């Protein structure tokens, strides 16, 4: 098992510090992740909301993280490519790859928030087609000295991109999604994929992953040579009761803030905490319990990279770091 880490910021002004301190805490967590042996740290792009909105441009945070680290790979999970002109994306993330010395992992998706599309004046209808064309533009920009493009959404004359990425022909591409349509396309393109458990029970995720595997085989790629991430909210403590108290309160806050401005008609649901753990959709407890929950995840989902989210729901910085240290010491060795 390989271990990545990610963050989709959930910012609570009454719990979290001012923005400048908050960003420095995140950078400190990335430094600690590198020290403790995580292989990659990834950021999720959102806009205009406390749910994810503090990372409106992941390239900025990735560049700051690159300057403070030397080994850990750095990526997006995801960059919402349909929202921007793709030459901007190609430039920004090529700079990240160069600044980091070739450590970029580029994850893309169409996003799950209608507000973004409304504010930027872009029709959400056809967002997947925009994402597919965006990838075509970025691949050209990163792999060709001179290129032009005449597509449905973007058209431009022959140009040269500066800088070109260190990783050639291009940094690794990832696609986030659940549907068989999206993940099947990712497989046919030979891309790696990202899935998540807490919003989706196993029976919802499996068909998309199988479509991805089928797409890889159809394009002549061995699925065992590609990567599938599984994202999970994580908290570990020596005391199982304390872990449950901290994690469940944070999950409730996370779920509440995730609905604001995104799911206007959604109502809070009664969470079956035991069922979520049994399915491996949340990850909290003492180290032995966390090992068992990861085993549950492995049985119910298909992945070869476990991507842990420690910073969520207003958990204090010191507790996040303590949880990371304990996880690295007591849980990760069980899967290596």
PyMOL commands that set and color helices and strands:
alter all, ss='L'
color gray80, all
select helices_A, chain A and resi 19-36+58-68+81-83+86-99+114-120+127-143+180-189+202-218+223-225+240-259+273-279+287-300+317-335
alter helices_A, ss='H'
color red, helices_A
select strands_A, chain A and resi 2-7+40-43+73-76+79-80+104-109+147-150+155-159+172-176+192-196+228-236+283-285+305-309
alter strands_A, ss='S'
color yellow, strands_A
deselect
rebuild
show_as cartoon
